[in-house]
Amino acid sequence: MYKRGILILFLSTMLSFWGGGLEIEICLVICGLVFYRFSVSLLYYGITFHLPDLSGERHLNFFLGAVVEVISYVLAYIILSRFGRRLPMASFLLTSGVICIVVGVISAVLGTDEYGIGKNLLL
């Protein structure tokens, strides 16, 4: 068996596309993984970088964020060892997406939407 990295898999898929033998399933999986990685990274770094900007003391907010992150690592280990990866990943992404939309709509209705996200959702 050959061990291939994601780059070699991607390049071989693209080469087979140009050669006429495109494996559409592999291409869809790669596109899904790229979208998944982008959305998770965007959510994680968005939350992490804005923790000190919350109301309250800056260092306390950062400490509480670190405590929540350690607890989430322990819970992630327990959940992933019990249910696998597919069901928790889908449910967590769906939950975080719904929460983001709800927060945007609530902030637009209350008039505290500084970035104009909720206003665009309501249009």
Number of C-alpha atoms within 10 A of each C-alpha: 3 4 7 9 8 10 9 11 15 16 11 13 19 16 13 13 14 10 9 9 11 15 12 11 9 13 16 11 11 16 13 12 12 11 12 14 11 11 13 13 12 12 14 10 11 11 12 14 10 11 19 17 11 10 8 9 10 12 11 12 17 18 13 12 16 14 11 11 13 12 11 12 11 10 12 14 11 12 14 14 10 10 10 12 12 9 11 15 13 10 11 11 15 12 11 13 13 12 12 15 14 14 14 21 19 15 18 20 13 8 12 12 16 9 11 13 16 22 16 11 12 10 5
